[in-house]
Amino acid sequence: MRLVRSLSFIEVLAMPVALMAPTAGMSLNTPFAALTAGTATPFIFVLSTIGIACVGAGFIRLTRHFNDAGSVYGLTKAAVGPRYGFMAGWCLALVYVTFVGTLLSGFATFADLLVAGITGIQLPWMVTVLVGGAAVWLLGYRSIKLSVHIFMVAEGISILLMFVLAAVIFAKGGAHGNSFSLTPLTPSGASFSGLSAALVFGFLTYIGFEGSATLGEESENPQTAIPLTVFSAVILSGLVFIIISFAQTIGFGLDAAGVKAYGSSAAPNTDLAQVFIGSWFGMVLNAGAAISTFACALASADGAARVLFSLGRDERLPLRLAAIHPTHHSPHWALGVSMVIGLLIAAAFVPFTDSPSNVYGWTGALATLAVIIAYGMTSIAAVVYFWKDDLAKRRYYQFLPIVVAVPLLAYTFYSQILPVPPAPLRYWPYVMLAFLAVGAGILVAQRNRVIKRDAAWEDRQFATQAEGVEA
């Protein structure tokens, strides 16, 4: 029941990049931010990068001491205790499994547009989801090395395409040839309430930044690679988000008409490509977005499989989930369960909509509530684990970020449920309560079971060595 250590730093870094899916984020989230932040949308991503860096600080410090395929589960279990860790891991499992259906729906959105643009044929979106799901299942079943190499190629191509578009926009001076200005990097023209509302969408774009933690038992050098890839993912993605949102803002224009067009755009990169390059490049960008969302679906499936594997290994869930394929060294049973549930989540919405983008938004909102809880529990665990030592040694500069992360996440969660959103999003808080109740029921049923506090049971020597390393 052991995973194999074979991944280099770059291969590990590919995981969080794929989970964040920069092309999808810059296509689907920026217009919502622009609705309230207007021309200050790039400034939102400056603030978001700082905020997510605070959330990431807890992950960075904990992964210097512990590594576990269960990511949040292993980290919080080791820092606070097995019961607390289970609830955090239970939420993260919901995130990754739901994201399988979410991102396959996103893949169908872009893939169907591409097929329709080339052939004129409109495919039923669930057919595309099933085809994409079969490909994800097959690739995830094989070695993780294959997955991370796909991530590197897919995200590399899609990000490069966005930068080509951005370079053309910059070269042409933005909308009307006279919109290039550094004003979008400041809060100028936006109200405090508008910035606060937009900040939520900025935070959501970073979901998945911690994904390398699920590879803690497959990295060649986890104590160095995992915290460094978490840090690198936040900084590198932040640069991408700031630059691309800046290009989009000046591409639409800084006047009222430009802001309105930006906020109402369903596909800002495609719309801008048609204006600045040509409709053909818009189709190329759709292909890049399809590739990016497919890679994100694969990364979600890989992450889900490893979280379920870790929970199964501790027998919080059926032990069968901890089975490792003898040839590919993948948690194939856990992958199968993740794929079936993820596909069923997507299929459940077939009677209610003809648009996969609706399914992407609806299921993504549910996963967002779960991931905020998982991140929040991890930040609290970091505070609990480090506070005595940090205060005793006056390491305030290290302690403050992980403390700040907690209210930031609390505000983001609050903004997701109030004001009450339309159906079906208004039901998701109750679904989360029910899901947490099931998790609590599992703990009650297993109240006499002894679970070791160690993360990654085969790597206890790493935790021992780390005790003398300053976080």
C-alpha positions as CSV (number, residue, x, y, z in Angstrom):
1,M,0.0,0.0,0.0
2,R,2.9,2.3,-0.8
3,L,3.1,5.0,-3.4
4,V,6.4,5.4,-5.2
5,R,8.7,8.4,-4.9
6,S,9.6,9.4,-8.4
7,L,8.6,13.0,-9.1
8,S,11.0,15.9,-9.5
9,F,10.3,19.4,-8.4
10,I,9.0,20.5,-11.8
11,E,6.7,17.5,-12.0
12,V,5.3,18.2,-8.6
13,L,4.8,21.9,-9.5
14,A,2.7,20.8,-12.5
15,M,-0.1,19.5,-10.2
16,P,-1.2,22.8,-8.5
17,V,-0.8,24.7,-11.8
18,A,-3.2,22.2,-13.5
19,L,-5.6,22.3,-10.6
20,M,-5.8,26.1,-10.8
21,A,-6.4,25.9,-14.6
22,P,-5.2,29.5,-15.3
23,T,-6.9,29.6,-18.7
24,A,-10.3,28.6,-17.3
25,G,-9.9,31.0,-14.4
26,M,-9.1,33.9,-16.7
27,S,-12.0,33.0,-18.9
28,L,-14.7,32.4,-16.3
29,N,-13.8,34.4,-13.2
30,T,-12.5,37.8,-14.4
31,P,-15.8,39.0,-15.8
32,F,-17.5,38.5,-12.4
33,A,-14.7,40.5,-10.7
34,A,-15.1,43.2,-13.4
35,L,-18.8,43.6,-12.6
36,T,-18.0,45.2,-9.3
37,A,-14.3,46.2,-9.4
38,G,-14.5,47.6,-12.9
39,T,-11.1,48.8,-14.2
40,A,-9.5,47.8,-10.8
41,T,-9.9,44.1,-11.7
42,P,-6.1,43.6,-12.0
43,F,-5.7,45.2,-8.6
44,I,-8.0,42.6,-7.2
45,F,-5.6,39.9,-8.3
46,V,-2.7,41.8,-6.6
47,L,-4.7,41.7,-3.4
48,S,-5.8,38.1,-4.0
49,T,-2.2,37.0,-4.4
50,I,-1.3,38.5,-1.1
51,G,-4.3,37.0,0.6
52,I,-3.7,33.5,-0.8
53,A,0.0,33.8,0.2
54,C,-1.3,34.1,3.8
55,V,-3.4,31.0,3.3
56,G,-0.5,29.2,1.7
57,A,1.8,30.1,4.6
58,G,0.1,27.5,6.7
59,F,0.5,24.8,4.0
60,I,4.1,25.8,3.4
61,R,5.1,25.5,7.1
62,L,3.2,22.3,7.8
63,T,4.6,20.5,4.7
64,R,8.1,21.2,6.0
65,H,7.2,18.9,8.8
66,F,4.7,16.4,7.4
67,N,3.9,14.9,4.1
68,D,0.9,12.7,3.3
69,A,-1.0,11.8,0.1
70,G,-4.1,13.0,1.9
71,S,-2.9,16.6,1.8
72,V,-5.1,18.5,4.3
73,Y,-6.1,15.3,6.0
74,G,-2.5,14.3,6.8
75,L,-1.4,17.8,7.7
76,T,-4.2,18.6,10.1
77,K,-4.2,15.1,11.6
78,A,-0.5,15.4,12.5
79,A,-0.8,19.0,13.7
80,V,-4.0,18.8,15.8
81,G,-5.3,15.2,15.9
82,P,-7.0,12.4,14.0
83,R,-10.6,13.5,14.5
84,Y,-10.0,17.1,13.5
85,G,-7.9,15.8,10.6
86,F,-10.6,13.5,9.3
87,M,-13.2,16.3,9.1
88,A,-10.7,18.5,7.2
89,G,-9.9,15.6,4.9
90,W,-13.6,14.7,4.5
91,C,-14.2,18.2,3.1
92,L,-11.2,18.1,0.8
93,A,-12.4,14.7,-0.6
94,L,-15.7,16.4,-1.5
95,V,-13.8,19.2,-3.2
96,Y,-11.7,17.0,-5.4
97,V,-14.4,14.5,-6.2
98,T,-16.9,17.2,-7.1
99,F,-14.3,19.0,-9.2
100,V,-14.1,15.9,-11.4
101,G,-17.6,16.5,-12.5
102,T,-17.2,20.3,-12.5
103,L,-14.1,20.4,-14.7
104,L,-15.4,17.8,-17.1
105,S,-18.4,20.1,-17.5
106,G,-16.0,22.9,-18.1
107,F,-14.2,20.8,-20.7
108,A,-17.5,20.1,-22.4
109,T,-18.3,23.8,-22.5
110,F,-15.1,24.6,-24.5
111,A,-14.9,21.4,-26.5
112,D,-18.5,21.7,-27.7
113,L,-17.8,25.3,-28.8
114,L,-14.8,24.1,-30.7
115,V,-16.6,21.2,-32.4
116,A,-19.6,23.4,-33.3
117,G,-17.2,26.1,-34.7
118,I,-15.4,23.6,-36.9
119,T,-18.2,21.2,-37.9
120,G,-21.5,23.0,-37.1
121,I,-22.5,20.0,-35.0
122,Q,-23.8,20.6,-31.5
123,L,-23.0,17.6,-29.3
124,P,-25.1,16.7,-26.3
125,W,-22.9,18.0,-23.4
126,M,-23.1,14.9,-21.3
127,V,-21.7,12.8,-24.2
128,T,-18.6,15.1,-24.2
129,V,-18.4,14.7,-20.4
130,L,-18.5,10.9,-20.6
131,V,-15.8,10.9,-23.4
132,G,-13.6,13.2,-21.4
133,G,-14.3,11.2,-18.2
134,A,-13.2,8.0,-19.9
135,A,-9.9,9.6,-21.0
136,V,-9.3,11.0,-17.5
137,W,-10.0,7.6,-15.9
138,L,-7.6,5.8,-18.3
139,L,-4.8,8.4,-17.8
140,G,-5.3,8.6,-14.1
141,Y,-5.1,4.8,-13.9
142,R,-1.6,4.8,-15.2
143,S,1.5,6.3,-13.5
144,I,1.3,9.7,-12.0
145,K,4.3,10.7,-14.2
146,L,2.1,10.4,-17.3
147,S,-0.4,12.8,-15.6
148,V,2.1,15.4,-14.6
149,H,3.7,15.4,-18.1
150,I,0.2,16.0,-19.6
151,F,-0.3,18.9,-17.1
152,M,3.0,20.5,-18.1
153,V,2.2,20.3,-21.9
154,A,-1.5,21.3,-21.6
155,E,-1.0,24.2,-19.2
156,G,2.1,25.3,-21.0
157,I,0.3,25.6,-24.3
158,S,-2.8,27.2,-22.9
159,I,-0.9,29.8,-20.9
160,L,1.4,30.6,-23.8
161,L,-1.7,31.3,-26.0
162,M,-3.0,33.8,-23.4
163,F,0.3,35.6,-23.3
164,V,0.3,35.8,-27.1
165,L,-3.0,37.5,-26.9
166,A,-1.8,39.8,-24.1
167,A,1.3,40.8,-26.0
168,V,-0.8,41.8,-29.1
169,I,-3.1,43.8,-26.9
170,F,-0.2,45.6,-25.3
171,A,1.5,46.2,-28.7
172,K,-1.7,47.8,-30.1
173,G,-2.2,50.0,-27.0
174,G,-5.4,48.3,-25.8
175,A,-8.9,49.4,-26.9
176,H,-8.9,52.2,-29.6
177,G,-5.1,52.2,-29.4
178,N,-5.0,54.6,-26.4
179,S,-6.1,52.5,-23.4
180,F,-2.7,51.5,-22.1
181,S,-2.5,52.8,-18.5
182,L,-1.2,51.5,-15.1
183,T,-4.4,52.7,-13.5
184,P,-5.9,49.2,-13.4
185,L,-3.2,48.2,-11.0
186,T,-4.6,50.6,-8.4
187,P,-8.0,50.8,-6.7
188,S,-8.9,54.0,-8.5
189,G,-12.5,54.2,-9.5
190,A,-13.7,51.3,-7.4
191,S,-15.7,51.4,-4.2
192,F,-14.7,49.5,-1.1
193,S,-17.8,47.3,-1.4
194,G,-17.1,46.7,-5.1
195,L,-13.5,45.6,-4.3
196,S,-14.7,43.4,-1.5
197,A,-17.2,41.6,-3.7
198,A,-14.7,41.2,-6.5
199,L,-12.1,39.9,-4.1
200,V,-14.1,36.7,-3.6
201,F,-13.7,35.8,-7.3
202,G,-10.0,36.6,-7.0
203,F,-9.6,34.1,-4.2
204,L,-11.7,31.5,-6.0
205,T,-9.3,31.6,-9.0
206,Y,-6.5,30.2,-6.8
207,I,-8.4,27.1,-5.6
208,G,-6.0,24.2,-6.1
209,F,-2.8,26.0,-5.2
210,E,-2.1,23.4,-2.5
211,G,-2.5,20.5,-4.9
212,S,1.2,19.5,-4.7
213,A,0.6,18.4,-1.1
214,T,-1.3,15.3,-2.5
215,L,2.0,14.2,-4.0
216,G,3.9,14.3,-0.7
217,E,4.5,10.6,-0.8
218,E,5.5,10.6,-4.5
219,S,8.0,13.5,-4.5
220,E,11.6,12.6,-4.5
221,N,12.3,15.2,-1.9
222,P,9.1,16.2,-0.2
223,Q,10.4,18.4,2.6
224,T,11.9,20.7,0.0
225,A,9.7,20.2,-3.0
226,I,6.2,20.4,-1.5
227,P,6.5,23.7,0.4
228,L,8.5,25.2,-2.5
229,T,6.0,24.2,-5.1
230,V,3.1,25.6,-3.0
231,F,5.0,28.9,-2.7
232,S,5.9,28.9,-6.4
233,A,2.3,28.0,-7.5
234,V,1.0,31.1,-5.6
235,I,3.6,33.5,-6.9
236,L,3.7,32.3,-10.5
237,S,0.0,32.0,-10.9
238,G,-0.4,35.4,-9.3
239,L,1.9,36.9,-12.0
240,V,-0.2,35.2,-14.7
241,F,-3.5,36.3,-13.3
242,I,-2.3,39.9,-12.8
243,I,-0.8,40.2,-16.3
244,I,-3.7,38.6,-18.1
245,S,-6.4,40.5,-16.2
246,F,-4.5,43.7,-16.9
247,A,-4.4,42.8,-20.7
248,Q,-8.2,42.0,-20.6
249,T,-9.0,45.3,-18.8
250,I,-7.2,47.6,-21.2
251,G,-8.3,45.4,-24.1
252,F,-12.0,46.1,-23.4
253,G,-11.2,49.7,-22.5
254,L,-11.2,51.9,-19.4
255,D,-14.3,53.8,-20.2
256,A,-17.8,52.8,-19.0
257,A,-18.6,51.0,-22.2
258,G,-15.5,48.9,-21.9
259,V,-16.1,48.0,-18.3
260,K,-19.7,47.0,-19.2
261,A,-18.5,44.8,-22.1
262,Y,-15.9,43.2,-19.9
263,G,-18.4,42.4,-17.1
264,S,-20.9,40.9,-19.5
265,S,-18.4,38.8,-21.5
266,A,-19.0,35.1,-21.4
267,A,-15.5,34.4,-22.8
268,P,-13.3,37.5,-22.5
269,N,-10.2,36.0,-24.1
270,T,-12.2,34.8,-27.1
271,D,-13.9,38.1,-27.5
272,L,-10.6,40.0,-27.3
273,A,-8.9,37.6,-29.8
274,Q,-11.6,38.3,-32.4
275,V,-11.0,42.0,-32.0
276,F,-7.2,42.1,-31.8
277,I,-6.1,39.1,-33.9
278,G,-9.0,37.4,-35.6
279,S,-11.8,34.9,-35.1
280,W,-9.5,32.0,-35.9
281,F,-7.4,32.8,-32.8
282,G,-10.5,32.8,-30.8
283,M,-11.0,29.2,-31.8
284,V,-7.4,28.4,-30.9
285,L,-8.0,29.9,-27.5
286,N,-11.1,27.7,-27.1
287,A,-9.0,24.7,-27.9
288,G,-6.5,25.9,-25.3
289,A,-9.2,26.3,-22.7
290,A,-10.5,22.8,-23.5
291,I,-7.1,21.4,-23.0
292,S,-6.6,23.3,-19.7
293,T,-9.9,22.2,-18.2
294,F,-9.3,18.6,-19.3
295,A,-5.9,18.7,-17.5
296,C,-7.6,20.2,-14.4
297,A,-10.2,17.4,-14.5
298,L,-7.3,14.9,-14.6
299,A,-5.5,16.6,-11.7
300,S,-8.7,16.7,-9.7
301,A,-9.2,12.9,-10.3
302,D,-5.5,12.3,-9.3
303,G,-6.0,14.4,-6.2
304,A,-9.3,12.8,-5.2
305,A,-7.8,9.4,-5.6
306,R,-4.9,10.2,-3.2
307,V,-7.1,11.8,-0.6
308,L,-9.4,8.7,-0.6
309,F,-6.3,6.5,-0.6
310,S,-5.1,8.1,2.6
311,L,-8.5,7.9,4.3
312,G,-8.7,4.3,3.3
313,R,-5.3,3.5,4.6
314,D,-6.3,4.7,8.0
315,E,-9.6,2.7,7.6
316,R,-11.6,5.9,8.0
317,L,-13.1,4.7,4.7
318,P,-13.0,1.1,3.2
319,L,-9.5,-0.3,3.2
320,R,-9.9,-1.3,-0.4
321,L,-9.4,2.4,-1.3
322,A,-5.8,2.1,-0.2
323,A,-5.0,-0.5,-2.9
324,I,-2.1,0.4,-5.2
325,H,-1.7,-0.9,-8.7
326,P,1.3,-3.3,-8.9
327,T,2.5,-1.9,-12.2
328,H,1.4,1.7,-12.4
329,H,1.7,2.4,-8.7
330,S,-1.6,4.4,-8.8
331,P,-4.4,4.2,-6.2
332,H,-6.7,2.7,-8.8
333,W,-9.6,1.7,-6.6
334,A,-9.8,5.1,-5.1
335,L,-9.6,6.6,-8.6
336,G,-12.5,4.5,-9.8
337,V,-14.7,5.6,-6.9
338,S,-13.7,9.2,-7.5
339,M,-14.6,9.0,-11.2
340,V,-17.9,7.3,-10.7
341,I,-19.1,9.8,-8.1
342,G,-17.7,12.7,-10.1
343,L,-19.5,11.6,-13.3
344,L,-22.8,11.0,-11.3
345,I,-22.6,14.5,-9.9
346,A,-22.4,16.0,-13.4
347,A,-25.1,13.6,-14.8
348,A,-27.5,14.6,-11.9
349,F,-27.9,18.0,-13.6
350,V,-28.8,16.7,-17.1
351,P,-32.6,17.1,-16.5
352,F,-32.2,20.7,-15.3
353,T,-30.0,22.4,-18.0
354,D,-28.8,22.1,-21.5
355,S,-25.6,24.1,-20.7
356,P,-22.5,22.5,-19.2
357,S,-21.3,25.9,-18.1
358,N,-24.3,26.0,-15.7
359,V,-23.2,22.7,-14.3
360,Y,-19.6,24.1,-14.0
361,G,-20.9,27.1,-12.0
362,W,-23.3,25.2,-9.8
363,T,-21.1,22.3,-8.8
364,G,-18.1,24.6,-8.5
365,A,-20.0,26.7,-6.0
366,L,-20.6,23.6,-3.8
367,A,-16.9,22.6,-4.0
368,T,-15.9,26.2,-3.1
369,L,-17.8,26.0,0.2
370,A,-16.0,22.7,1.0
371,V,-12.5,24.0,0.0
372,I,-12.9,27.1,2.1
373,I,-13.7,24.9,5.1
374,A,-10.7,22.7,4.4
375,Y,-8.3,25.7,3.9
376,G,-9.7,27.3,7.1
377,M,-9.2,24.1,9.2
378,T,-5.6,23.9,7.8
379,S,-4.9,27.5,8.7
380,I,-6.3,26.9,12.2
381,A,-4.2,23.8,12.5
382,A,-1.1,25.7,11.6
383,V,-1.9,28.3,14.2
384,V,-2.4,25.6,16.9
385,Y,0.8,23.8,15.9
386,F,3.2,26.8,15.7
387,W,1.9,29.5,18.0
388,K,3.8,28.6,21.2
389,D,7.1,28.3,19.4
390,D,6.6,31.3,17.2
391,L,5.7,33.6,20.1
392,A,8.4,32.2,22.3
393,K,11.0,32.9,19.6
394,R,9.3,36.1,18.5
395,R,8.8,34.9,15.0
396,Y,5.8,37.3,14.5
397,Y,6.5,37.7,10.8
398,Q,5.9,34.0,10.3
399,F,3.0,33.7,12.7
400,L,1.0,36.7,11.5
401,P,0.2,35.5,7.9
402,I,-1.3,32.2,9.1
403,V,-3.5,34.1,11.6
404,V,-4.6,36.6,9.0
405,A,-5.7,33.7,6.7
406,V,-8.5,32.6,9.1
407,P,-10.6,35.8,8.9
408,L,-9.9,36.1,5.1
409,L,-11.3,32.7,4.6
410,A,-14.2,33.3,6.9
411,Y,-15.2,36.4,4.9
412,T,-14.9,34.5,1.7
413,F,-17.2,31.8,3.0
414,Y,-19.7,34.4,4.3
415,S,-19.7,36.1,0.9
416,Q,-20.7,32.8,-0.7
417,I,-23.8,32.4,1.3
418,L,-25.0,36.0,1.9
419,P,-26.8,37.6,0.4
420,V,-28.7,34.4,-0.4
421,P,-27.8,33.3,-3.9
422,P,-30.4,31.9,-6.4
423,A,-31.2,28.2,-6.7
424,P,-29.5,25.8,-6.6
425,L,-26.7,27.7,-4.9
426,R,-28.9,28.6,-2.0
427,Y,-29.2,24.9,-1.1
428,W,-25.5,24.3,-0.9
429,P,-24.9,25.4,2.7
430,Y,-27.5,22.8,3.8
431,V,-25.9,20.2,1.6
432,M,-22.6,21.0,3.3
433,L,-24.2,20.7,6.8
434,A,-25.6,17.3,5.8
435,F,-22.2,16.2,4.5
436,L,-20.4,17.4,7.7
437,A,-23.1,15.5,9.7
438,V,-22.2,12.3,7.8
439,G,-18.6,12.9,8.5
440,A,-19.4,13.4,12.2
441,G,-21.4,10.2,12.1
442,I,-18.4,8.3,10.8
443,L,-16.4,9.6,13.7
444,V,-19.0,8.5,16.2
445,A,-19.2,5.1,14.6
446,Q,-15.4,4.8,14.8
447,R,-15.0,6.4,18.3
448,N,-13.1,3.5,19.7
449,R,-10.7,3.2,16.7
450,V,-7.2,4.3,17.4
451,I,-5.7,6.3,14.5
452,K,-2.1,7.2,14.6
453,R,-1.5,10.9,14.5
454,D,1.5,10.7,12.2
455,A,1.2,11.9,8.6
456,A,2.4,9.6,5.9
457,W,3.1,6.5,8.0
458,E,6.1,5.4,5.9
459,D,7.7,8.8,6.3
460,R,7.9,9.3,10.0
461,Q,11.6,9.9,9.7
462,F,10.9,13.1,7.7
463,A,8.8,14.5,10.5
464,T,11.4,13.6,13.1
465,Q,14.2,15.3,11.0
466,A,12.0,18.3,10.6
467,E,11.6,19.0,14.3
468,G,14.9,20.8,14.3
469,V,14.2,22.8,11.2
470,E,12.8,26.3,11.7
471,A,9.5,26.7,9.8
